[in-house]
């Protein structure tokens, strides 16, 4: 409506404009009562996302983490959660309700553990005979026997432990840690995955996926076989000054391109990865070179034994990486390596034979180097097993089905208590019943150890503040933390 300015009274202006007297009165009332929204402040500077070190808002007790992920679900009642009542009911019907995952092969017959448990160390932590090397470090670890995710299968439970959600597409814990803290090195990736040479674990690359966080926070996979990083050396004709000149020229072009496309986070991440690759030519070669380690250290990790050589090598590489400023390292077993639905009497000892010595060596080595106090070592899988027989086709073929309602994980260093057992499952090991720890509780506790506030470590996505805990009430489990 076009009204001529001449002859337009003040009353007519108010009535015909976008604001009437009532609107002005309402605005005044809201202002006087403090209910009027403050004017939005435009972002004057574009946010930058990088891996430069950032101070933790709280007092940090850890600066790095090594995750020893036992994909498939280690049987807690055969390794670290003794259940004497299983012997009483061995071969008899389970006196209660069991939630099977694979009903087709299910059995209600209770299966006692074929292995003996003993008290270990000065703390008296009970472990199975399958873990002779872990038995030597019990006075340095916290064993949580009351983990649970309460979801029904590998993929969902892995997502829960990695991202706080049971669905795909979200950032993993390692990405959140590097987003919140950056890295202490410019010459190596902040977040590294060391995969098994046989195969990647279930979910593949999602284990180190940045989700909707900027791509710079995605983990970097280092190959399980030599050469662990491809194309690390420049072609002979580019070595030295020619490469320096070429990289300087390309970096200049990239910066010009970035200035013409502000806010393109994937572009910035790609540029950062190119620059990192150039710096890694010397730093990565040195970090991955185990020839500088002593014979004693290699023997400690079992590198001289074919059964433990591969896993021991990757555990030693993990130590060398965090020693050089890498924030997070994941060391994986192969696809379903601990998923013992059948033949558990042979397959479980084989899994322990591969990993027990190297895992214990990592804790021992970090401790003697003075690195354990600031490095969290996390051991465990996405679930445990049920107390009843699966595949009831003879003792040599018996196995155990999935159990996400109660299972065990252990932790060392980085502020965790030493020689401590936390929580419990019921008398049969099916459900966590005492001092339970959910994946949200675990994430809140780990973030706290790194000096990060689970409530304020957020990322704005589509104008919504997102967090690792996904708005869930994760509890910092203070009982597992050292004084």
PyMOL commands that set and color helices and strands:
alter all, ss='L'
color gray80, all
select helices_A, chain A and resi 10-16+21-32+76-79+85-89+103-105+134-140+154-163+173-181+204-208+215-217+236-238+241-260+265-287+290-292+295-300+309-323+344-368+372-374+439-449+478-480
alter helices_A, ss='H'
color red, helices_A
select strands_A, chain A and resi 64-69+106-110+117-120+125-128+141-148+191-194+220-222+328-332+375-380+384-385+388-390+402-403+407-412+420-422+424-425+432-434+437-438+458-461+464-467
alter strands_A, ss='S'
color yellow, strands_A
deselect
rebuild
show_as cartoon
